[in-house]
Amino acid sequence: MRKDYQLSGRRTYVVVGATGRTGRAVERHLTSQGHDVRAVARSRGVGVDDAVALEGAFEHADGAFVLVPFDLAGGDLHAREEAIGQRLERAVRRSGVRRVVLLSGLNAHLRSGTTLGAALMEERLRACSVPELIVLRAGWFMENYTDGLGFLPQAQSTGVFRTPFTAHRAMPTVAASDVGQRAAELLTQLHPRLGVHELHGHADLTMTQATAILAQAAGLPDVGYEQLSYDAARASMLASGMPPSFAEAVIETARTFNDGQPWALAPRDDETTTSTSLRDWARAALAGATT
């Protein structure tokens, strides 16, 4: 049964991916305001593969933060995203939850690469006719430099940071904590603007600029940046143990970026800009990395 959204007082929110960087930030902001959070994460007892528990988490909730998590243990990235998306769609549809904030990618309109799953989830939720659907399309996560692209081990071992992304085009760069804060705000605002919200982050930075900032924060001032060929990048990712389907998605994302396809559709302004700079993020994330 659908529960009417309460405009004030204590409310109940579902947070999918509650143990991830963005989900943790969403949960932290919601609980700090006195709201109840139903965490969806395997380690918290409700995984995205447990359809019964997942639907139970959504039942009678006032709102939900939804994302399609990457599963690097799965053999086929997009097939895995499809399965997760189907279960999330079913939970949303059955619960009739009134407000949903979906985390998507800034380049989701390209329907390719690492944001394909998010783009398809946008379509699923629109088909559900969620009364208050907000799609939060976030830029390049600062965490990607360390968690996905391996800045620190590369910088320490070779003095060069290498990825398949061009050195010359600036990329909208955002911290997961800022994305989580914005998502929590959109869940709890009385009358938020519905539809797509872009989040460009603190600044647009080239890989060369980002490398210099990361290197300084890590105490490695002489690190340079070098663009890898797609074949070399693919081989490197596979050698590190990355599943082939995910490696291909990263290459596809890099290709669209390098080819100049637009990621952001809206201009940068006060609403799309966030507060955490890469310099501040890196100082916290890489402090003491070389000691």
C-alpha positions as CSV (number, residue, x, y, z in Angstrom):
1,M,0.0,0.0,0.0
2,R,1.2,3.5,-0.8
3,K,1.9,5.7,2.2
4,D,1.4,9.4,1.8
5,Y,4.6,11.4,2.0
6,Q,4.8,13.4,5.3
7,L,5.9,16.9,4.9
8,S,7.3,17.2,8.4
9,G,8.4,14.9,11.2
10,R,10.3,11.7,11.4
11,R,10.2,9.7,8.2
12,T,11.5,6.3,6.9
13,Y,13.8,6.1,3.9
14,V,15.3,3.2,2.0
15,V,19.0,3.6,1.2
16,V,20.3,1.1,-1.5
17,G,24.1,0.6,-1.3
18,A,24.2,1.8,2.2
19,T,27.7,0.5,2.8
20,G,29.1,2.3,-0.3
21,R,30.7,5.7,-0.2
22,T,27.6,7.6,-1.4
23,G,25.1,5.4,0.4
24,R,26.9,5.9,3.7
25,A,26.8,9.7,3.2
26,V,23.1,9.5,2.4
27,E,22.4,7.4,5.5
28,R,24.5,9.7,7.7
29,H,22.7,12.8,6.7
30,L,19.3,11.2,7.1
31,T,19.9,9.8,10.5
32,S,21.4,13.1,11.7
33,Q,18.1,14.6,11.0
34,G,16.3,12.0,13.1
35,H,14.9,9.9,10.2
36,D,14.8,6.1,10.1
37,V,16.9,4.4,7.5
38,R,16.3,0.9,6.0
39,A,19.7,0.0,4.7
40,V,20.0,-2.2,1.6
41,A,23.4,-4.0,1.6
42,R,24.3,-7.6,2.0
43,S,26.3,-6.9,5.1
44,R,23.3,-5.2,6.7
45,G,21.0,-8.1,6.1
46,V,19.1,-7.0,3.0
47,G,20.9,-7.7,-0.3
48,V,19.8,-6.7,-3.8
49,D,19.6,-10.4,-4.6
50,D,17.1,-11.2,-1.9
51,A,13.8,-10.1,-3.6
52,V,11.6,-10.8,-0.6
53,A,13.8,-8.8,1.9
54,L,14.3,-6.1,-0.7
55,E,10.6,-5.6,-1.2
56,G,10.1,-5.7,2.5
57,A,12.5,-2.9,2.9
58,F,10.6,-0.7,0.5
59,E,7.2,-1.4,2.0
60,H,5.5,1.7,3.5
61,A,8.7,3.7,3.1
62,D,8.4,7.5,2.6
63,G,11.2,7.7,0.1
64,A,14.2,5.8,-1.3
65,F,17.7,6.4,-2.5
66,V,18.4,4.0,-5.3
67,L,21.5,3.0,-7.3
68,V,22.6,0.1,-9.4
69,P,25.8,-1.1,-7.7
70,F,28.8,-2.3,-9.7
71,D,29.4,-6.0,-9.0
72,L,33.0,-6.9,-10.1
73,A,32.5,-10.5,-9.0
74,G,29.8,-11.0,-11.7
75,G,30.9,-12.4,-15.0
76,D,28.9,-10.0,-17.2
77,L,28.6,-6.4,-15.9
78,H,25.5,-5.4,-17.9
79,A,23.7,-8.7,-17.3
80,R,24.3,-8.3,-13.6
81,E,23.0,-4.7,-13.7
82,E,19.9,-5.9,-15.6
83,A,19.1,-8.5,-12.9
84,I,19.6,-6.0,-10.1
85,G,17.5,-3.4,-12.0
86,Q,14.6,-5.7,-12.4
87,R,14.5,-6.5,-8.7
88,L,14.8,-2.8,-7.7
89,E,12.0,-1.9,-10.2
90,R,9.8,-4.6,-8.8
91,A,10.4,-3.3,-5.2
92,V,9.6,0.3,-6.2
93,R,6.5,-0.7,-8.2
94,R,5.1,-3.0,-5.5
95,S,5.7,-0.5,-2.6
96,G,4.3,2.5,-4.4
97,V,7.0,4.6,-2.7
98,R,6.2,8.2,-3.4
99,R,9.7,9.8,-3.8
100,V,12.7,8.1,-5.3
101,V,16.1,9.7,-5.8
102,L,18.1,7.7,-8.3
103,L,21.9,8.0,-8.5
104,S,22.9,8.1,-12.2
105,G,25.8,9.2,-14.2
106,L,26.4,12.6,-15.8
107,N,26.8,10.9,-19.2
108,A,23.9,8.5,-18.8
109,H,22.2,10.0,-21.8
110,L,24.9,8.4,-23.9
111,R,23.6,4.9,-22.8
112,S,27.1,3.3,-22.9
113,G,30.0,2.2,-20.8
114,T,29.9,2.3,-17.0
115,T,26.7,4.3,-16.8
116,L,24.6,2.0,-19.0
117,G,23.0,0.3,-16.0
118,A,22.1,3.6,-14.5
119,A,20.6,4.8,-17.8
120,L,18.4,1.7,-18.0
121,M,17.4,2.2,-14.4
122,E,16.2,5.7,-15.2
123,E,14.0,4.3,-17.9
124,R,12.6,1.6,-15.5
125,L,11.7,4.1,-12.9
126,R,10.0,6.4,-15.3
127,A,7.9,3.4,-16.5
128,C,6.9,2.9,-12.9
129,S,5.3,6.3,-12.8
130,V,6.9,7.2,-9.5
131,P,5.0,10.3,-8.3
132,E,8.2,12.2,-7.3
133,L,11.1,10.8,-9.3
134,I,14.5,12.7,-9.1
135,V,17.4,11.5,-11.2
136,L,20.7,12.8,-9.7
137,R,23.3,12.6,-12.5
138,A,26.7,12.9,-10.9
139,G,30.0,13.7,-12.5
140,W,33.3,11.8,-12.3
141,F,33.8,10.6,-8.7
142,M,37.1,11.6,-7.1
143,E,37.2,8.1,-5.6
144,N,37.7,6.7,-9.1
145,Y,41.3,7.9,-9.1
146,T,42.2,5.7,-6.2
147,D,39.6,2.9,-6.1
148,G,39.3,2.1,-9.8
149,L,42.3,3.6,-11.6
150,G,44.9,2.9,-9.0
151,F,46.6,6.2,-8.8
152,L,48.7,5.5,-5.7
153,P,50.4,2.1,-6.7
154,Q,51.1,3.5,-10.1
155,A,52.6,6.7,-8.8
156,Q,54.7,4.9,-6.2
157,S,56.0,2.2,-8.5
158,T,56.6,4.1,-11.8
159,G,56.2,7.8,-11.1
160,V,53.6,8.0,-13.8
161,F,49.8,7.8,-13.6
162,R,48.4,6.1,-16.7
163,T,44.7,5.7,-17.8
164,P,42.9,5.6,-21.1
165,F,41.5,9.1,-20.6
166,T,42.9,12.0,-22.6
167,A,45.2,14.4,-20.7
168,H,43.6,17.5,-22.3
169,R,39.8,17.5,-21.8
170,A,38.5,18.7,-18.4
171,M,36.2,16.4,-16.5
172,P,33.5,17.4,-14.0
173,T,34.9,16.0,-10.7
174,V,32.8,15.3,-7.6
175,A,33.2,13.8,-4.1
176,A,30.9,10.9,-3.1
177,S,30.2,12.7,0.2
178,D,28.8,15.7,-1.7
179,V,26.6,13.5,-3.9
180,G,25.3,11.7,-0.8
181,Q,24.5,15.0,0.9
182,R,22.7,16.3,-2.2
183,A,20.7,13.1,-2.4
184,A,19.6,13.3,1.2
185,E,18.6,16.9,0.7
186,L,16.4,16.0,-2.3
187,L,14.8,13.2,-0.3
188,T,13.8,15.5,2.5
189,Q,13.0,18.8,0.8
190,L,9.3,19.7,0.9
191,H,9.0,20.7,-2.8
192,P,12.1,19.6,-4.7
193,R,12.3,20.1,-8.4
194,L,11.5,16.7,-10.1
195,G,13.3,15.2,-13.0
196,V,17.0,15.3,-13.8
197,H,19.5,17.2,-11.6
198,E,23.1,17.4,-12.7
199,L,25.9,17.5,-10.2
200,H,29.2,18.6,-11.8
201,G,31.2,18.7,-8.5
202,H,33.7,21.3,-7.4
203,A,35.5,21.9,-10.7
204,D,36.3,20.6,-14.1
205,L,39.8,19.1,-14.1
206,T,42.0,17.5,-16.8
207,M,43.8,14.3,-15.9
208,T,47.1,16.2,-15.9
209,Q,45.7,18.7,-13.4
210,A,44.2,16.0,-11.2
211,T,47.4,14.0,-11.2
212,A,49.4,17.1,-9.9
213,I,46.9,17.6,-7.1
214,L,46.8,13.9,-6.1
215,A,50.6,13.7,-6.2
216,Q,51.1,16.7,-4.0
217,A,48.6,15.4,-1.5
218,A,50.4,12.0,-1.4
219,G,53.8,13.6,-1.1
220,L,54.9,12.5,-4.6
221,P,55.4,15.8,-6.4
222,D,57.2,14.5,-9.5
223,V,54.4,12.2,-10.7
224,G,53.4,12.7,-14.4
225,Y,50.3,11.7,-16.4
226,E,50.3,9.6,-19.5
227,Q,47.3,8.5,-21.7
228,L,47.3,4.8,-22.4
229,S,46.1,3.3,-25.7
230,Y,42.8,1.4,-25.4
231,D,44.6,-1.9,-26.0
232,A,47.2,-1.2,-23.3
233,A,44.6,0.0,-20.8
234,R,42.5,-3.1,-21.4
235,A,45.5,-5.4,-20.9
236,S,46.4,-3.6,-17.7
237,M,42.9,-3.8,-16.3
238,L,42.7,-7.5,-17.2
239,A,46.1,-8.2,-15.6
240,S,44.9,-6.6,-12.4
241,G,42.0,-9.0,-12.2
242,M,39.2,-6.8,-13.5
243,P,36.4,-8.7,-15.2
244,P,36.6,-8.3,-19.0
245,S,33.0,-6.9,-19.2
246,F,33.9,-4.1,-16.7
247,A,37.2,-3.4,-18.5
248,E,35.3,-3.0,-21.8
249,A,32.8,-0.6,-20.1
250,V,35.7,1.5,-18.8
251,I,37.2,1.6,-22.3
252,E,33.9,2.6,-23.8
253,T,33.4,5.4,-21.3
254,A,36.9,6.7,-22.0
255,R,36.3,6.5,-25.7
256,T,33.1,8.7,-25.5
257,F,35.0,11.2,-23.3
258,N,38.1,11.3,-25.5
259,D,35.9,11.7,-28.6
260,G,34.4,14.9,-27.1
261,Q,30.9,13.6,-26.6
262,P,29.1,15.8,-24.1
263,W,28.7,14.5,-20.6
264,A,27.0,17.5,-18.9
265,L,23.9,18.8,-20.7
266,A,23.4,21.7,-18.4
267,P,25.8,24.6,-17.8
268,R,27.8,24.7,-14.5
269,D,26.1,27.0,-12.0
270,D,25.6,27.3,-8.3
271,E,23.2,24.3,-8.2
272,T,25.5,21.9,-10.1
273,T,28.6,22.9,-8.2
274,T,29.6,21.3,-4.9
275,S,31.9,22.3,-2.1
276,T,34.6,19.6,-1.8
277,S,37.6,20.3,-3.9
278,L,39.9,17.5,-5.2
279,R,42.7,19.1,-3.2
280,D,40.8,18.8,0.1
281,W,39.5,15.3,-0.8
282,A,43.0,14.1,-1.7
283,R,44.5,15.5,1.5
284,A,42.1,13.4,3.5
285,A,42.2,10.3,1.3
286,L,46.0,10.2,0.7
287,A,47.3,11.7,4.0
288,G,50.3,9.6,5.1
289,A,50.1,7.4,2.0
290,T,53.9,7.5,1.5
291,T,54.9,7.3,5.2
